């Protein structure tokens, strides 16, 4: 006789879209660490984007579903989502970000299902529709997870009713974001190559653009993307046209207003006045791309800037960075920064959101207040000129992530939440 396997807990992640933001990328990253003999993960999304991460979700064992909808159209998808949940017999509904959270709460009024909601940002940064929709429905879920203490405080201060009211349904729990430190390691070779430990390949072409002179750059001068073909014979720096001894300051981001990349470029230009050998690397894309690239062109220093677009495999790019620079106005707890730290990249950043909960000023890098962003240049110059100190900070950055912000710790706390809501 064959033993009956225990039923897996079926979790449905609900999110508006599957772009390459930090909230979206956490879904497959956590799934890879979860015990999938005990959990079965699905993801339902509504807004299709060309550069999405569906393939990454599927590769991590998540079954992906799409119900096409616009933002406001989500309010008309309650019945479809309810029927979908009932048909597939999900045990837990885990929503991410306000629009999906609001939808999940309306669904929860019609069927009995535990609702977990993860908040990735402080509420004052949402538009009025998102803010008030979130606020007036917020108590109608079981547990709200905050990715940082600042996000938790924001939820407590803005909730329409006291979330800690006796007999109330809602609880708030802080589960800080994590990163898989076994995967995110600095590549010593500095080459684009296959990483056997992750079973991932970098043999595909990487859409990229950079500035300067030469045949490879002509497309970028016309606003077109070139193609960077990985080569095991050339280092990534060589392929990008960066001198091997040049310090590299970089960032991985969705190009949107909260990142304040126009200030990032201003800081870079200030650094170049004192350290003209420095190069700057931007990984990502978004609505601010054309304005940022135009700003770089107008500066006349474009040969020092390298934009490589969206990259599925960011480890090679993190591995050539000497400093991770962030000029954000607000954040939850940025995954890309944690990944950089795991790859031994010290950080110079504004004290936005949960960044101040991660970086110990002067230990893993340096912090400035959000409105004192000009000081970022001074700290970067200091680190460039003091290689010994920078290397100590690099080692400390990885140690900090391993100790406090590992994916294993995050997933363990998530599984505890799932079991807790199922007991109710």
C-alpha positions in Angstrom: 0.0 0.0 0.0 1.2 3.5 -0.7 1.0 6.1 2.0 -1.2 9.1 1.4 0.9 12.2 1.1 -0.2 15.1 3.4 -2.2 17.8 1.6 -0.1 20.7 0.7 -1.2 24.2 1.8 -2.4 26.1 -1.3 -1.4 29.7 -1.2 -2.6 32.2 -3.8 -0.4 35.3 -4.3 -2.6 38.2 -5.5 -0.8 41.2 -7.2 -1.8 43.8 -9.7 1.1 43.2 -12.2 4.3 41.3 -12.5 6.8 43.9 -13.4 10.4 43.8 -12.1 9.8 45.7 -8.9 11.0 44.5 -5.5 7.5 43.4 -4.3 7.0 41.3 -7.4 10.5 39.6 -7.3 10.0 38.5 -3.7 7.3 36.1 -4.8 9.5 33.7 -6.8 12.5 34.3 -4.5 10.6 33.2 -1.4 9.0 30.2 -3.3 12.5 28.8 -4.0 13.2 28.7 -0.3 9.8 27.5 0.9 9.3 23.8 1.5 7.2 23.0 -1.5 6.5 19.5 -0.3 4.2 21.3 2.2 3.1 24.4 0.3 1.7 24.8 -3.2 2.0 28.3 -4.7 -0.1 30.1 -7.3 0.0 33.7 -8.5 -2.9 35.6 -10.0 -2.2 39.0 -11.6 -4.3 41.4 -13.8 -2.2 43.9 -15.7 0.1 42.5 -18.4 3.5 44.2 -19.0 6.0 43.1 -21.7 8.9 43.0 -19.3 7.3 40.8 -16.7 8.7 38.0 -14.5 6.2 35.3 -15.3 9.0 32.9 -16.4 10.8 33.5 -13.1 7.7 32.6 -11.2 7.2 29.4 -13.2 10.8 28.5 -12.8 10.4 28.7 -9.1 7.5 26.3 -9.1 4.7 28.8 -9.0 1.6 28.3 -11.2 0.7 31.7 -12.8 -2.7 32.9 -13.8 -3.9 36.1 -15.5 -7.3 37.8 -15.4 -6.8 40.9 -17.7 -7.9 44.1 -16.0 -7.0 47.8 -15.6 -6.6 49.5 -12.3 -10.1 50.6 -11.8 -11.3 47.4 -13.5 -10.1 45.5 -10.5 -13.2 46.5 -8.6 -15.2 44.5 -11.2 -13.1 41.3 -10.8 -14.3 40.4 -7.3 -16.7 37.7 -8.6 -14.1 36.2 -11.0 -11.5 36.0 -8.2 -14.0 34.6 -5.7 -15.0 31.9 -8.2 -11.4 31.2 -9.1 -10.5 30.7 -5.4 -13.4 28.4 -4.8 -12.8 26.3 -7.9 -9.2 25.7 -7.0 -9.6 25.2 -3.3 -7.0 27.7 -2.0 -6.3 27.8 1.7 -4.7 31.2 2.0 -5.0 34.5 0.0 -1.8 36.5 0.2 -2.1 40.0 -1.4 0.7 42.4 -2.2 0.4 46.2 -2.5 -2.8 48.3 -2.1 -4.8 47.5 -5.2 -4.5 43.7 -4.7 -5.1 44.2 -1.0 -8.4 46.1 -1.5 -9.6 43.4 -4.0 -8.6 40.6 -1.6 -10.7 42.2 1.2 -13.8 42.5 -1.0 -13.3 38.9 -1.9 -13.0 38.0 1.8 -16.5 39.5 2.4 -18.0 36.8 0.1 -16.0 33.7 1.1 -14.2 32.5 4.2 -10.5 32.4 3.5 -7.6 33.7 5.6 -6.2 36.9 4.1 -2.5 37.9 4.5 -1.5 41.3 3.2 2.1 42.5 2.7 2.7 46.2 2.7 5.8 47.2 0.9 5.7 51.0 1.4 4.7 53.8 3.8 1.1 55.0 3.2 1.9 58.6 2.7 3.5 57.7 -0.6 0.4 56.3 -2.2 -2.0 58.3 -4.4 -5.4 59.3 -2.8 -7.4 56.4 -4.3 -4.9 53.8 -3.1 -4.5 55.5 0.3 -8.2 55.8 1.1 -9.1 52.4 -0.4 -6.4 50.8 1.7 -7.4 52.7 4.8 -11.1 52.1 4.8 -10.8 48.3 4.1 -7.7 47.6 6.1 -9.2 45.9 9.1 -10.8 43.2 6.9 -7.8 40.9 6.8 -6.1 38.5 9.2 -2.5 39.7 9.2 -0.8 42.7 7.7 2.9 42.1 7.1 5.2 45.2 7.1 8.6 44.9 5.3 10.2 47.3 7.8 9.5 48.9 11.1 8.8 52.3 9.4 6.2 50.7 7.2 4.6 49.1 10.3 4.5 52.5 12.0 2.9 54.0 8.9 0.1 51.3 9.0 -0.5 51.9 12.7 -0.8 55.7 12.3 -3.0 55.6 9.2 -5.4 52.7 9.9 -9.0 53.9 10.1 -9.6 51.9 13.2 -7.0 50.8 15.8 -5.5 47.6 14.4 -4.8 46.3 17.9 -8.4 46.6 19.1 -9.4 43.7 21.3 -11.4 41.1 19.5 -10.5 42.6 16.2 -9.4 40.4 13.3 -6.3 42.2 12.2 -2.8 41.9 13.5 0.4 43.6 12.2 3.7 41.8 12.0 7.0 43.0 10.8 8.8 40.6 8.5 11.8 42.4 7.0 12.7 41.5 3.4 15.4 39.0 2.9 17.8 37.8 0.1 19.1 34.4 -0.8 22.7 34.7 0.3 23.6 31.3 -1.2 22.7 32.7 -4.6 23.8 36.3 -4.3 27.5 36.0 -4.0 30.2 38.2 -5.7 31.6 36.6 -8.8 35.4 36.7 -8.6 35.9 36.4 -12.3 33.9 39.5 -13.3 32.7 37.7 -16.4 29.3 36.9 -17.7 29.1 33.1 -17.3 27.0 30.2 -16.1 26.6 30.0 -12.3 26.4 26.2 -11.7 25.2 26.7 -8.1 22.0 28.4 -9.3 21.4 26.3 -12.4 21.0 29.6 -14.3 22.6 30.5 -17.6 23.7 33.9 -18.9 24.1 32.6 -22.4 21.2 34.7 -23.8 21.8 38.2 -25.2 21.4 41.0 -22.8 19.6 44.1 -24.0 22.0 47.0 -23.2 23.0 50.5 -24.0 26.0 52.5 -22.9 27.5 55.8 -23.9 30.8 56.8 -25.3 32.5 56.1 -28.7 33.0 53.1 -30.9 30.8 50.8 -32.9 28.9 49.3 -29.9 27.7 52.7 -28.8 26.3 54.1 -32.0 22.8 52.7 -31.4 22.7 54.3 -28.0 23.6 57.7 -29.4 20.4 57.4 -31.5 18.3 56.3 -28.5 18.4 52.7 -29.6 19.3 49.7 -27.6 22.3 47.7 -28.6 23.0 44.1 -27.7 25.6 42.9 -25.3 26.6 39.4 -26.0 28.1 37.5 -23.0 31.5 36.2 -23.6 33.6 34.0 -21.3 36.8 35.5 -22.9 36.1 39.1 -21.9 35.4 40.5 -18.5 32.1 42.4 -18.1 34.0 45.6 -17.5 35.8 45.2 -20.9 32.5 44.5 -22.6 31.0 47.6 -21.2 34.1 49.7 -22.0 35.1 50.3 -18.4 38.8 50.2 -17.5 39.6 47.3 -15.3 41.0 49.5 -12.6 38.2 52.1 -12.6 35.9 52.2 -9.6 32.3 51.5 -10.4 29.3 53.0 -8.7 26.0 51.4 -9.5 22.3 50.9 -8.9 19.6 48.4 -9.8 16.2 50.0 -10.0 12.9 50.6 -11.7 13.2 54.0 -13.3 10.4 55.8 -11.5 10.1 59.1 -9.6 10.6 57.7 -6.1 14.2 56.7 -7.0 15.1 60.3 -7.9 17.6 59.1 -10.5 18.0 62.7 -11.8 19.6 63.4 -8.5 21.6 60.2 -8.8 23.1 61.6 -12.0 23.8 64.9 -10.3 25.7 63.1 -7.5 27.6 61.1 -10.1 28.7 64.3 -11.9 29.8 65.8 -8.6 31.9 62.7 -8.0 33.5 62.9 -11.4 34.9 66.4 -10.6 37.0 64.9 -7.8 37.4 61.3 -9.0 37.4 61.5 -12.9 38.3 57.8 -13.2 35.0 56.7 -11.8 32.3 54.9 -13.9 28.6 54.6 -13.2 26.4 51.7 -14.0 22.5 51.7 -14.1 20.6 48.4 -14.3 16.9 48.7 -15.0 14.3 50.5 -17.0 11.0 52.4 -16.5 9.1 55.6 -17.3 11.9 57.9 -16.4 14.4 56.3 -18.7 14.4 58.8 -21.6 14.7 61.8 -19.2 17.6 60.2 -17.4 19.5 59.2 -20.5 18.9 62.7 -22.0 20.3 64.2 -18.8 23.4 62.1 -19.1 23.9 63.0 -22.8 23.5 66.7 -22.0 26.2 66.4 -19.3 28.9 65.7 -21.8 30.2 63.0 -19.6 28.4 60.1 -21.2 31.5 58.0 -21.6 31.4 57.4 -17.9 27.8 56.2 -17.7 26.6 52.7 -18.6 22.9 51.8 -18.8 22.3 48.0 -19.4 18.5 47.9 -19.3 16.5 45.2 -17.5 18.6 42.2 -16.6 17.2 38.9 -15.4 20.7 38.0 -14.0 22.0 41.0 -12.0 24.7 39.2 -10.1 27.4 39.8 -12.8 26.6 43.5 -12.7 26.5 43.7 -8.9 29.9 41.9 -8.9 31.7 44.8 -10.7 30.2 47.5 -8.5 32.4 49.0 -5.8 29.7 51.2 -4.3 25.9 50.9 -4.4 24.4 54.4 -4.6 20.8 55.2 -3.7 19.2 58.6 -3.8 15.6 57.5 -3.2 12.9 59.8 -1.7 11.1 56.9 -0.1 11.4 53.1 0.1 10.0 50.1 1.9 13.0 47.9 2.3 14.7 47.7 -1.1 15.5 44.1 -2.3 18.1 45.3 -4.9 20.1 46.9 -2.1 20.1 43.7 0.0 21.2 41.8 -3.1 24.1 44.2 -3.7 25.2 43.9 0.0 25.0 40.1 -0.3 27.5 40.5 -3.2 29.8 42.5 -1.0 28.9 46.0 -2.3 28.9 48.7 0.4 26.1 51.2 0.3 25.9 55.0 0.2 22.2 56.0 0.4 19.6 58.4 1.7 17.9 57.3 4.9 14.7 56.4 3.1 12.2 54.0 4.6 13.8 50.8 5.8 17.3 51.6 4.5 18.2 53.0 7.9 17.2 49.7 9.5 19.7 47.8 7.4 22.7 50.1 7.1 24.7 50.9 10.2 26.2 54.3 9.3 30.0 53.9 8.9 29.9 50.1 9.1 28.3 48.8 5.9 28.3 52.2 4.2 27.1 55.8 4.8 23.7 57.4 5.1 22.4 60.9 4.6 19.0 62.4 5.3 16.6 62.4 2.3 16.8 66.1 1.7 20.6 66.2 2.2 21.3 64.1 -0.9 24.2 66.2 -2.0 26.3 64.7 0.8 26.1 61.4 -1.0 28.9 62.5 -3.4 31.2 63.3 -0.4 30.7 59.9 1.0 31.3 58.2 -2.3 34.5 60.2 -2.8 35.7 59.2 0.7 35.1 55.5 -0.1 36.8 55.7 -3.5 39.9 57.2 -1.9 40.0 54.8 1.0 40.1 51.3 -0.5 40.9 49.5 2.7 37.9 51.0 4.5 35.7 50.3 1.5 36.8 46.6 1.5 36.0 46.3 5.2 32.5 47.8 4.6 32.0 45.3 1.7 32.7 42.3 4.0 30.5 43.9 6.7 27.7 44.4 4.2 27.5 40.7 3.3 27.8 39.7 7.0 24.9 42.0 7.9 22.6 40.4 5.3 23.6 36.9 6.4 22.9 37.7 10.0 19.7 39.8 9.8 18.2 39.7 6.3 18.5 36.2 4.9 15.8 34.7 2.8 15.8 31.6 5.0 14.8 33.8 8.0 12.1 35.6 6.1 10.6 32.4 4.7 10.5 30.8 8.1 8.6 33.8 9.5 6.2 33.7 6.5 5.5 30.0 7.0 4.7 30.7 10.7 2.2 33.3 9.6 0.5 30.9 7.2 0.1 28.3 9.9 -1.1 30.9 12.3 -4.0 32.1 10.1 -5.0 28.6 9.3 -5.6 27.9 13.0 -8.3 30.5 13.2 
